[in-house]
Amino acid sequence: RCLIEATQLRKDILPITLKSALEEGMKWNERLMDVVSTSADDFSKRQLCIAFLNLEENVLNSNSKSLSNEVKRHLRVGYTNLHFNYFNAVLMSASNTDKLKQAQHMVLASATQLHFAFCASNNASTEHLSILHLCYELAGAIYSKSND
């Protein structure tokens, strides 16, 4: 089934929204970005977040029949660097406690989906262990602060 869908991708039959989301995501997936340094300006962080959200909305979480759930999981794993860049940018940009809590919830939701994708494709990788650690840390931070 993946081979058939890969052939469809090569034939350029994907809708434009899917193709543009995949292409934009690839720009930010090439390497890990240092969001702490001064070289990562606010405009770059916004562009990164927009690319991530477009990929999530138009490809990974869409109800489109163009891609099966299996292919979407593999795509999610393929965009691991984009996920990590997005997580870092969102968490670093949260300035007050309300925004931090909201950012933690957003990142936890996306990190959980990435964890499930790793379970299906590459269960024993160091990236998967990093995602699990992030999920545990975020869940602990969210629920320990809400209980205080």
SEZABA-16563 format. One record per atom (N, C-alpha, C): residue number from 1; x, y, z; residue in three letters. Coordinates in nm, 3 decimals. Example, Ala and Ser with C-alpha at 12.3 -4.5 7.8 and 13.67 -1.06 7.14 Angstrom:
BEGIN
<1; <1.319; -0.569; 0.780>; ALA>
<1; <1.230; -0.450; 0.780>; ALA>
<1; <1.320; -0.330; 0.780>; ALA>
<2; <1.285; -0.225; 0.708>; SER>
<2; <1.367; -0.106; 0.714>; SER>
<2; <1.290; 0.003; 0.787>; SER>
end
This chain:
BEGIN
<1; <0.083; -0.120; 0.000>; ARG>
<1; <0.000; 0.000; 0.000>; ARG>
<1; <0.086; 0.125; 0.000>; ARG>
<2; <0.197; 0.124; 0.077>; CYS>
<2; <0.286; 0.240; 0.078>; CYS>
<2; <0.350; 0.261; -0.059>; CYS>
<3; <0.382; 0.152; -0.128>; LEU>
<3; <0.442; 0.163; -0.261>; LEU>
<3; <0.345; 0.228; -0.358>; LEU>
<4; <0.219; 0.191; -0.351>; ILE>
<4; <0.117; 0.251; -0.438>; ILE>
<4; <0.104; 0.400; -0.409>; ILE>
<5; <0.101; 0.435; -0.280>; GLU>
<5; <0.087; 0.576; -0.245>; GLU>
<5; <0.212; 0.655; -0.282>; GLU>
<6; <0.329; 0.594; -0.273>; ALA>
<6; <0.451; 0.661; -0.315>; ALA>
<6; <0.448; 0.688; -0.465>; ALA>
<7; <0.395; 0.594; -0.541>; THR>
<7; <0.381; 0.613; -0.686>; THR>
<7; <0.287; 0.729; -0.715>; THR>
<8; <0.179; 0.740; -0.639>; GLN>
<8; <0.085; 0.851; -0.656>; GLN>
<8; <0.154; 0.984; -0.625>; GLN>
<9; <0.239; 0.986; -0.522>; LEU>
<9; <0.311; 1.108; -0.489>; LEU>
<9; <0.401; 1.150; -0.605>; LEU>
<10; <0.469; 1.053; -0.666>; ARG>
<10; <0.558; 1.085; -0.777>; ARG>
<10; <0.481; 1.135; -0.899>; ARG>
<11; <0.359; 1.091; -0.915>; LYS>
<11; <0.279; 1.132; -1.031>; LYS>
<11; <0.219; 1.271; -1.013>; LYS>
<12; <0.247; 1.336; -0.901>; ASP>
<12; <0.201; 1.473; -0.879>; ASP>
<12; <0.049; 1.484; -0.874>; ASP>
<13; <-0.017; 1.389; -0.813>; ILE>
<13; <-0.162; 1.397; -0.809>; ILE>
<13; <-0.212; 1.446; -0.673>; ILE>
<14; <-0.122; 1.486; -0.586>; LEU>
<14; <-0.165; 1.539; -0.457>; LEU>
<14; <-0.223; 1.679; -0.475>; LEU>
<15; <-0.321; 1.712; -0.394>; PRO>
<15; <-0.373; 1.849; -0.399>; PRO>
<15; <-0.264; 1.950; -0.365>; PRO>
<16; <-0.278; 2.071; -0.415>; ILE>
<16; <-0.177; 2.175; -0.396>; ILE>
<16; <-0.153; 2.205; -0.249>; ILE>
<17; <-0.257; 2.204; -0.166>; THR>
<17; <-0.238; 2.233; -0.024>; THR>
<17; <-0.147; 2.130; 0.042>; THR>
<18; <-0.162; 2.004; 0.004>; LEU>
<18; <-0.075; 1.900; 0.058>; LEU>
<18; <0.069; 1.920; 0.013>; LEU>
<19; <0.086; 1.943; -0.116>; LYS>
<19; <0.222; 1.960; -0.168>; LYS>
<19; <0.292; 2.081; -0.108>; LYS>
<20; <0.222; 2.192; -0.097>; SER>
<20; <0.286; 2.311; -0.043>; SER>
<20; <0.319; 2.294; 0.105>; SER>
<21; <0.232; 2.227; 0.180>; ALA>
<21; <0.261; 2.202; 0.322>; ALA>
<21; <0.382; 2.111; 0.337>; ALA>
<22; <0.393; 2.010; 0.254>; LEU>
<22; <0.508; 1.920; 0.260>; LEU>
<22; <0.637; 1.992; 0.222>; LEU>
<23; <0.631; 2.073; 0.117>; GLU>
<23; <0.751; 2.146; 0.072>; GLU>
<23; <0.797; 2.248; 0.175>; GLU>
<24; <0.703; 2.323; 0.232>; GLU>
<24; <0.738; 2.423; 0.333>; GLU>
<24; <0.795; 2.356; 0.458>; GLU>
<25; <0.736; 2.244; 0.495>; GLY>
<25; <0.787; 2.171; 0.611>; GLY>
<25; <0.928; 2.119; 0.589>; GLY>
<26; <0.959; 2.079; 0.466>; MET>
<26; <1.094; 2.028; 0.438>; MET>
<26; <1.201; 2.134; 0.460>; MET>
<27; <1.169; 2.260; 0.434>; LYS>
<27; <1.268; 2.367; 0.454>; LYS>
<27; <1.312; 2.373; 0.600>; LYS>
<28; <1.217; 2.352; 0.691>; TRP>
<28; <1.246; 2.361; 0.835>; TRP>
<28; <1.288; 2.227; 0.893>; TRP>
<29; <1.279; 2.121; 0.815>; ASN>
<29; <1.312; 1.988; 0.863>; ASN>
<29; <1.457; 1.950; 0.834>; ASN>
<30; <1.528; 2.031; 0.757>; GLU>
<30; <1.663; 1.996; 0.714>; GLU>
<30; <1.762; 1.986; 0.829>; GLU>
<31; <1.745; 2.067; 0.931>; ARG>
<31; <1.838; 2.066; 1.043>; ARG>
<31; <1.767; 2.117; 1.167>; ARG>
<32; <1.829; 2.093; 1.281>; LEU>
<32; <1.775; 2.149; 1.404>; LEU>
<32; <1.814; 2.295; 1.413>; LEU>
<33; <1.723; 2.379; 1.451>; MET>
<33; <1.746; 2.522; 1.459>; MET>
<33; <1.775; 2.560; 1.604>; MET>
<34; <1.870; 2.648; 1.624>; ASP>
<34; <1.903; 2.695; 1.757>; ASP>
<34; <1.812; 2.813; 1.789>; ASP>
<35; <1.699; 2.786; 1.854>; VAL>
<35; <1.602; 2.891; 1.881>; VAL>
<35; <1.643; 2.980; 1.997>; VAL>
<36; <1.743; 2.939; 2.073>; VAL>
<36; <1.788; 3.018; 2.187>; VAL>
<36; <1.882; 3.130; 2.142>; VAL>
<37; <1.956; 3.106; 2.037>; SER>
<37; <2.056; 3.203; 1.993>; SER>
<37; <1.990; 3.326; 1.930>; SER>
<38; <2.068; 3.430; 1.915>; THR>
<38; <2.016; 3.553; 1.855>; THR>
<38; <1.994; 3.538; 1.705>; THR>
<39; <2.053; 3.435; 1.643>; SER>
<39; <2.035; 3.417; 1.499>; SER>
<39; <1.892; 3.374; 1.464>; SER>
<40; <1.819; 3.321; 1.562>; ALA>
<40; <1.680; 3.282; 1.539>; ALA>
<40; <1.589; 3.398; 1.578>; ALA>
<41; <1.556; 3.482; 1.480>; ASP>
<41; <1.472; 3.598; 1.508>; ASP>
<41; <1.324; 3.557; 1.517>; ASP>
<42; <1.242; 3.649; 1.563>; ASP>
<42; <1.100; 3.620; 1.581>; ASP>
<42; <1.030; 3.586; 1.450>; ASP>
<43; <1.071; 3.651; 1.341>; PHE>
<43; <1.011; 3.622; 1.211>; PHE>
<43; <1.037; 3.477; 1.170>; PHE>
<44; <1.160; 3.430; 1.189>; SER>
<44; <1.193; 3.291; 1.155>; SER>
<44; <1.113; 3.194; 1.241>; SER>
<45; <1.098; 3.226; 1.368>; LYS>
<45; <1.020; 3.138; 1.457>; LYS>
<45; <0.874; 3.133; 1.414>; LYS>
<46; <0.819; 3.250; 1.373>; ARG>
<46; <0.681; 3.251; 1.326>; ARG>
<46; <0.666; 3.169; 1.198>; ARG>
<47; <0.761; 3.184; 1.106>; GLN>
<47; <0.757; 3.107; 0.981>; GLN>
<47; <0.764; 2.957; 1.009>; GLN>
<48; <0.849; 2.920; 1.103>; LEU>
<48; <0.862; 2.780; 1.143>; LEU>
<48; <0.729; 2.729; 1.198>; LEU>
<49; <0.668; 2.805; 1.286>; CYS>
<49; <0.540; 2.763; 1.346>; CYS>
<49; <0.430; 2.754; 1.242>; CYS>
<50; <0.426; 2.847; 1.149>; ILE>
<50; <0.327; 2.843; 1.041>; ILE>
<50; <0.346; 2.718; 0.955>; ILE>
<51; <0.472; 2.687; 0.921>; ALA>
<51; <0.500; 2.568; 0.841>; ALA>
<51; <0.456; 2.442; 0.915>; ALA>
<52; <0.485; 2.437; 1.045>; PHE>
<52; <0.446; 2.320; 1.124>; PHE>
<52; <0.294; 2.306; 1.129>; PHE>
<53; <0.226; 2.415; 1.159>; LEU>
<53; <0.080; 2.409; 1.170>; LEU>
<53; <0.014; 2.376; 1.037>; LEU>
<54; <0.069; 2.426; 0.926>; ASN>
<54; <0.016; 2.391; 0.794>; ASN>
<54; <0.034; 2.242; 0.767>; ASN>
<55; <0.150; 2.189; 0.802>; LEU>
<55; <0.174; 2.046; 0.783>; LEU>
<55; <0.078; 1.964; 0.868>; LEU>
<56; <0.061; 2.003; 0.992>; GLU>
<56; <-0.032; 1.932; 1.081>; GLU>
<56; <-0.175; 1.936; 1.026>; GLU>
<57; <-0.220; 2.054; 0.990>; GLU>
<57; <-0.359; 2.071; 0.948>; GLU>
<57; <-0.387; 2.009; 0.812>; GLU>
<58; <-0.299; 2.032; 0.717>; ASN>
<58; <-0.327; 1.992; 0.578>; ASN>
<58; <-0.280; 1.852; 0.542>; ASN>
<59; <-0.190; 1.795; 0.621>; VAL>
<59; <-0.136; 1.664; 0.585>; VAL>
<59; <-0.159; 1.562; 0.696>; VAL>
<60; <-0.100; 1.588; 0.812>; LEU>
<60; <-0.095; 1.486; 0.916>; LEU>
<60; <-0.228; 1.464; 0.987>; LEU>
<61; <-0.307; 1.567; 1.005>; ASN>
<61; <-0.436; 1.554; 1.073>; ASN>
<61; <-0.554; 1.568; 0.980>; ASN>
<62; <-0.530; 1.572; 0.851>; SER>
<62; <-0.640; 1.593; 0.757>; SER>
<62; <-0.718; 1.464; 0.737>; SER>
<63; <-0.839; 1.479; 0.693>; ASN>
<63; <-0.923; 1.364; 0.660>; ASN>
<63; <-0.911; 1.328; 0.513>; ASN>
<64; <-0.808; 1.381; 0.448>; SER>
<64; <-0.788; 1.357; 0.307>; SER>
<64; <-0.765; 1.208; 0.280>; SER>
<65; <-0.823; 1.160; 0.174>; LYS>
<65; <-0.805; 1.020; 0.135>; LYS>
<65; <-0.680; 1.002; 0.050>; LYS>
<66; <-0.605; 1.110; 0.026>; SER>
<66; <-0.484; 1.101; -0.055>; SER>
<66; <-0.376; 1.019; 0.013>; SER>
<67; <-0.374; 1.023; 0.146>; LEU>
<67; <-0.271; 0.951; 0.221>; LEU>
<67; <-0.336; 0.866; 0.329>; LEU>
<68; <-0.287; 0.745; 0.343>; SER>
<68; <-0.339; 0.657; 0.447>; SER>
<68; <-0.280; 0.698; 0.583>; SER>
<69; <-0.339; 0.648; 0.690>; ASN>
<69; <-0.288; 0.678; 0.824>; ASN>
<69; <-0.146; 0.625; 0.842>; ASN>
<70; <-0.116; 0.513; 0.781>; GLU>
<70; <0.018; 0.456; 0.790>; GLU>
<70; <0.121; 0.550; 0.726>; GLU>
<71; <0.089; 0.603; 0.611>; VAL>
<71; <0.180; 0.697; 0.545>; VAL>
<71; <0.193; 0.825; 0.626>; VAL>
<72; <0.083; 0.871; 0.685>; LYS>
<72; <0.088; 0.992; 0.767>; LYS>
<72; <0.179; 0.972; 0.888>; LYS>
<73; <0.174; 0.853; 0.949>; ARG>
<73; <0.263; 0.825; 1.063>; ARG>
<73; <0.408; 0.828; 1.019>; ARG>
<74; <0.438; 0.769; 0.906>; HIS>
<74; <0.576; 0.769; 0.856>; HIS>
<74; <0.621; 0.910; 0.817>; HIS>
<75; <0.531; 0.989; 0.761>; LEU>
<75; <0.564; 1.128; 0.731>; LEU>
<75; <0.594; 1.206; 0.858>; LEU>
<76; <0.514; 1.183; 0.961>; ARG>
<76; <0.535; 1.252; 1.089>; ARG>
<76; <0.675; 1.221; 1.142>; ARG>
<77; <0.715; 1.094; 1.137>; VAL>
<77; <0.849; 1.056; 1.182>; VAL>
<77; <0.955; 1.120; 1.092>; VAL>
<78; <0.927; 1.128; 0.964>; GLY>
<78; <1.022; 1.191; 0.871>; GLY>
<78; <1.041; 1.339; 0.898>; GLY>
<79; <0.945; 1.402; 0.960>; TYR>
<79; <0.953; 1.544; 0.993>; TYR>
<79; <0.988; 1.565; 1.141>; TYR>
<80; <1.069; 1.476; 1.195>; THR>
<80; <1.107; 1.485; 1.337>; THR>
<80; <1.179; 1.615; 1.369>; THR>
<81; <1.274; 1.655; 1.286>; ASN>
<81; <1.346; 1.781; 1.313>; ASN>
<81; <1.251; 1.899; 1.314>; ASN>
<82; <1.154; 1.900; 1.224>; LEU>
<82; <1.054; 2.007; 1.223>; LEU>
<82; <0.978; 2.009; 1.355>; LEU>
<83; <0.939; 1.892; 1.403>; HIS>
<83; <0.870; 1.883; 1.531>; HIS>
<83; <0.958; 1.939; 1.644>; HIS>
<84; <1.083; 1.896; 1.649>; PHE>
<84; <1.172; 1.943; 1.755>; PHE>
<84; <1.192; 2.094; 1.748>; PHE>
<85; <1.210; 2.147; 1.627>; ASN>
<85; <1.224; 2.292; 1.611>; ASN>
<85; <1.099; 2.365; 1.659>; ASN>
<86; <0.983; 2.312; 1.624>; TYR>
<86; <0.857; 2.373; 1.665>; TYR>
<86; <0.843; 2.368; 1.817>; TYR>
<87; <0.870; 2.253; 1.876>; PHE>
<87; <0.859; 2.241; 2.022>; PHE>
<87; <0.948; 2.343; 2.092>; PHE>
<88; <1.073; 2.353; 2.048>; ASN>
<88; <1.166; 2.449; 2.109>; ASN>
<88; <1.119; 2.592; 2.092>; ASN>
<89; <1.073; 2.626; 1.972>; ALA>
<89; <1.030; 2.764; 1.946>; ALA>
<89; <0.908; 2.800; 2.030>; ALA>
<90; <0.812; 2.711; 2.039>; VAL>
<90; <0.690; 2.740; 2.114>; VAL>
<90; <0.719; 2.751; 2.263>; VAL>
<91; <0.795; 2.659; 2.316>; LEU>
<91; <0.824; 2.661; 2.460>; LEU>
<91; <0.912; 2.780; 2.499>; LEU>
<92; <1.004; 2.818; 2.412>; MET>
<92; <1.092; 2.932; 2.441>; MET>
<92; <1.019; 3.066; 2.428>; MET>
<93; <0.914; 3.071; 2.349>; SER>
<93; <0.844; 3.198; 2.327>; SER>
<93; <0.737; 3.226; 2.432>; SER>
<94; <0.704; 3.129; 2.515>; ALA>
<94; <0.602; 3.150; 2.618>; ALA>
<94; <0.659; 3.243; 2.726>; ALA>
<95; <0.599; 3.361; 2.740>; SER>
<95; <0.656; 3.464; 2.827>; SER>
<95; <0.598; 3.465; 2.968>; SER>
<96; <0.472; 3.429; 2.982>; ASN>
<96; <0.414; 3.428; 3.117>; ASN>
<96; <0.355; 3.289; 3.146>; ASN>
<97; <0.307; 3.268; 3.267>; THR>
<97; <0.263; 3.135; 3.307>; THR>
<97; <0.141; 3.086; 3.231>; THR>
<98; <0.049; 3.176; 3.195>; ASP>
<98; <-0.068; 3.133; 3.117>; ASP>
<98; <-0.026; 3.086; 2.978>; ASP>
<99; <0.062; 3.164; 2.914>; LYS>
<99; <0.110; 3.125; 2.782>; LYS>
<99; <0.195; 2.998; 2.790>; LYS>
<100; <0.272; 2.984; 2.897>; LEU>
<100; <0.354; 2.864; 2.913>; LEU>
<100; <0.267; 2.740; 2.927>; LEU>
<101; <0.162; 2.749; 3.004>; LYS>
<101; <0.072; 2.635; 3.022>; LYS>
<101; <0.006; 2.597; 2.889>; LYS>
<102; <-0.039; 2.698; 2.815>; GLN>
<102; <-0.100; 2.672; 2.684>; GLN>
<102; <0.003; 2.610; 2.589>; GLN>
<103; <0.125; 2.663; 2.591>; ALA>
<103; <0.231; 2.609; 2.505>; ALA>
<103; <0.262; 2.464; 2.543>; ALA>
<104; <0.267; 2.437; 2.672>; GLN>
<104; <0.294; 2.301; 2.717>; GLN>
<104; <0.186; 2.204; 2.670>; GLN>
<105; <0.059; 2.246; 2.676>; HIS>
<105; <-0.050; 2.161; 2.628>; HIS>
<105; <-0.038; 2.136; 2.478>; HIS>
<106; <-0.008; 2.241; 2.401>; MET>
<106; <0.006; 2.226; 2.255>; MET>
<106; <0.120; 2.131; 2.221>; MET>
<107; <0.234; 2.151; 2.286>; VAL>
<107; <0.350; 2.067; 2.258>; VAL>
<107; <0.324; 1.923; 2.302>; VAL>
<108; <0.261; 1.904; 2.417>; LEU>
<108; <0.231; 1.769; 2.464>; LEU>
<108; <0.140; 1.695; 2.365>; LEU>
<109; <0.040; 1.764; 2.311>; ALA>
<109; <-0.051; 1.701; 2.214>; ALA>
<109; <0.026; 1.658; 2.089>; ALA>
<110; <0.112; 1.744; 2.038>; SER>
<110; <0.189; 1.709; 1.918>; SER>
<110; <0.294; 1.604; 1.948>; SER>
<111; <0.359; 1.614; 2.063>; ALA>
<111; <0.462; 1.517; 2.100>; ALA>
<111; <0.401; 1.378; 2.120>; ALA>
<112; <0.280; 1.373; 2.171>; THR>
<112; <0.212; 1.244; 2.189>; THR>
<112; <0.185; 1.179; 2.054>; THR>
<113; <0.141; 1.259; 1.958>; GLN>
<113; <0.118; 1.205; 1.823>; GLN>
<113; <0.249; 1.156; 1.760>; GLN>
<114; <0.356; 1.231; 1.782>; LEU>
<114; <0.487; 1.189; 1.730>; LEU>
<114; <0.531; 1.059; 1.798>; LEU>
<115; <0.505; 1.047; 1.927>; HIS>
<115; <0.537; 0.923; 1.999>; HIS>
<115; <0.463; 0.805; 1.938>; HIS>
<116; <0.332; 0.821; 1.910>; PHE>
<116; <0.256; 0.712; 1.849>; PHE>
<116; <0.312; 0.677; 1.711>; PHE>
<117; <0.354; 0.777; 1.637>; ALA>
<117; <0.413; 0.751; 1.505>; ALA>
<117; <0.543; 0.673; 1.519>; ALA>
<118; <0.625; 0.708; 1.617>; PHE>
<118; <0.748; 0.633; 1.641>; PHE>
<118; <0.718; 0.490; 1.683>; PHE>
<119; <0.614; 0.469; 1.761>; CYS>
<119; <0.576; 0.334; 1.803>; CYS>
<119; <0.547; 0.246; 1.681>; CYS>
<120; <0.489; 0.305; 1.580>; ALA>
<120; <0.451; 0.230; 1.461>; ALA>
<120; <0.567; 0.208; 1.365>; ALA>
<121; <0.672; 0.290; 1.375>; SER>
<121; <0.776; 0.280; 1.273>; SER>
<121; <0.917; 0.255; 1.325>; SER>
<122; <0.958; 0.323; 1.430>; ASN>
<122; <1.097; 0.317; 1.474>; ASN>
<122; <1.101; 0.324; 1.626>; ASN>
<123; <1.058; 0.217; 1.689>; ASN>
<123; <1.031; 0.216; 1.832>; ASN>
<123; <1.153; 0.238; 1.920>; ASN>
<124; <1.271; 0.199; 1.877>; ALA>
<124; <1.388; 0.200; 1.966>; ALA>
<124; <1.489; 0.309; 1.933>; ALA>
<125; <1.447; 0.416; 1.872>; SER>
<125; <1.542; 0.521; 1.835>; SER>
<125; <1.564; 0.618; 1.951>; SER>
<126; <1.675; 0.689; 1.948>; THR>
<126; <1.702; 0.789; 2.051>; THR>
<126; <1.604; 0.905; 2.041>; THR>
<127; <1.558; 0.936; 1.921>; GLU>
<127; <1.459; 1.042; 1.904>; GLU>
<127; <1.329; 1.005; 1.975>; GLU>
<128; <1.291; 0.877; 1.965>; HIS>
<128; <1.170; 0.831; 2.031>; HIS>
<128; <1.185; 0.843; 2.183>; HIS>
<129; <1.301; 0.806; 2.234>; LEU>
<129; <1.325; 0.820; 2.378>; LEU>
<129; <1.321; 0.967; 2.420>; LEU>
<130; <1.372; 1.056; 2.336>; SER>
<130; <1.365; 1.199; 2.366>; SER>
<130; <1.222; 1.248; 2.371>; SER>
<131; <1.141; 1.200; 2.279>; ILE>
<131; <1.000; 1.239; 2.276>; ILE>
<131; <0.928; 1.188; 2.401>; ILE>
<132; <0.956; 1.064; 2.439>; LEU>
<132; <0.894; 1.010; 2.561>; LEU>
<132; <0.933; 1.093; 2.683>; LEU>
<133; <1.060; 1.128; 2.692>; HIS>
<133; <1.106; 1.210; 2.804>; HIS>
<133; <1.036; 1.346; 2.804>; HIS>
<134; <1.023; 1.406; 2.687>; LEU>
<134; <0.953; 1.535; 2.676>; LEU>
<134; <0.807; 1.521; 2.721>; LEU>
<135; <0.740; 1.415; 2.679>; CYS>
<135; <0.600; 1.394; 2.719>; CYS>
<135; <0.588; 1.380; 2.870>; CYS>
<136; <0.677; 1.302; 2.931>; TYR>
<136; <0.673; 1.285; 3.076>; TYR>
<136; <0.699; 1.417; 3.148>; TYR>
<137; <0.797; 1.492; 3.100>; GLU>
<137; <0.829; 1.620; 3.164>; GLU>
<137; <0.714; 1.720; 3.151>; GLU>
<138; <0.655; 1.727; 3.033>; LEU>
<138; <0.544; 1.821; 3.013>; LEU>
<138; <0.421; 1.780; 3.095>; LEU>
<139; <0.390; 1.652; 3.095>; ALA>
<139; <0.275; 1.606; 3.174>; ALA>
<139; <0.298; 1.635; 3.322>; ALA>
<140; <0.419; 1.612; 3.369>; GLY>
<140; <0.450; 1.642; 3.508>; GLY>
<140; <0.438; 1.790; 3.539>; GLY>
<141; <0.489; 1.873; 3.448>; ALA>
<141; <0.483; 2.018; 3.469>; ALA>
<141; <0.339; 2.069; 3.464>; ALA>
<142; <0.261; 2.019; 3.372>; ILE>
<142; <0.123; 2.065; 3.357>; ILE>
<142; <0.039; 2.026; 3.478>; ILE>
<143; <0.048; 1.902; 3.518>; TYR>
<143; <-0.041; 1.855; 3.624>; TYR>
<143; <0.008; 1.888; 3.763>; TYR>
<144; <0.138; 1.909; 3.781>; SER>
<144; <0.184; 1.951; 3.913>; SER>
<144; <0.151; 2.098; 3.936>; SER>
<145; <0.154; 2.179; 3.833>; LYS>
<145; <0.119; 2.321; 3.847>; LYS>
<145; <-0.031; 2.341; 3.863>; LYS>
<146; <-0.110; 2.256; 3.798>; SER>
<146; <-0.255; 2.273; 3.809>; SER>
<146; <-0.307; 2.225; 3.945>; SER>
<147; <-0.232; 2.138; 4.011>; ASN>
<147; <-0.273; 2.091; 4.143>; ASN>
<147; <-0.233; 2.187; 4.255>; ASN>
<148; <-0.141; 2.279; 4.227>; ASP>
<148; <-0.095; 2.372; 4.330>; ASP>
<148; <-0.197; 2.480; 4.361>; ASP>
end
